[in-house]
């Protein structure tokens, strides 16, 4: 994003690092600002997977 500020626009990324977790349809399920801990990332991925 720092090299191309427009790249984060569709996902409303305002800071780096930011992890955007998408479902299979490309919809944003979770946005994690900063470096996520393992458990937060695991929960976001499970949510995106439908479980």
C-alpha positions in Angstrom: 0.0 0.0 0.0 2.8 2.4 0.7 4.0 2.2 -2.9 0.5 2.3 -4.3 -2.0 4.0 -1.9 -4.9 3.2 -4.3 -4.3 -0.5 -3.9 -6.0 -0.6 -0.5 -9.0 1.4 -1.5 -11.4 -1.4 -2.3 -10.8 -3.0 1.1 -10.6 0.3 3.1 -7.0 -0.4 4.2 -5.7 2.7 6.0 -2.6 1.2 7.8 -0.1 -1.4 7.2 0.1 -4.2 8.1 -3.5 -5.1 7.5 -4.9 -8.6 6.9 -8.2 -8.7 5.0 -9.8 -12.2 5.1 -12.2 -12.9 2.2 -14.8 -15.6 1.8 -15.0 -17.8 -1.3 -17.2 -15.2 -3.0 -14.7 -12.4 -2.4 -16.6 -10.7 0.3 -14.7 -9.3 3.3 -15.3 -11.4 6.3 -12.7 -9.8 8.7 -10.2 -7.0 8.6 -7.3 -7.3 11.1 -5.2 -4.2 11.5 -1.7 -4.8 12.7 -0.1 -8.2 13.1 -2.8 -10.5 14.2 -2.2 -13.1 16.8 -2.5 -16.7 15.8 -5.9 -17.2 17.4 -7.5 -14.1 15.8 -6.3 -15.2 12.4 -7.5 -18.8 12.9 -11.0 -17.5 13.9 -11.2 -15.2 10.9 -10.2 -18.0 8.5 -12.7 -20.4 10.0 -15.4 -17.7 9.7 -14.5 -17.2 6.1 -14.6 -21.0 5.5 -18.1 -21.1 6.9 -17.4 -22.8 10.1 
